[in-house]
Amino acid sequence: MNRNLLDIVVCPICKSSLHLDEDKLELICKVDKLAYPIRDDIPVMLVDEARSLSPEEAAALSK
């Protein structure tokens, strides 16, 4: 994913910045605890396509 795009893409729900998880190819919203997929280098910023983070994943983000 283009790093410049990461600077301007925000969570569609809360408008907070997103964290790139390169291993899972996802953009993570720490506030809403959602992971948006990246497909073919394009972030899919649809709430219906996002997955909820597990309690373990959410706890790891707060460290």
Secondary structure, 3 states (H helix, E strand, C coil): CCHHHHHHCECCCCCCECEEECCCCEEEECCCCEEEEEECCEECCCHHHCEECCHHHHHHHCC
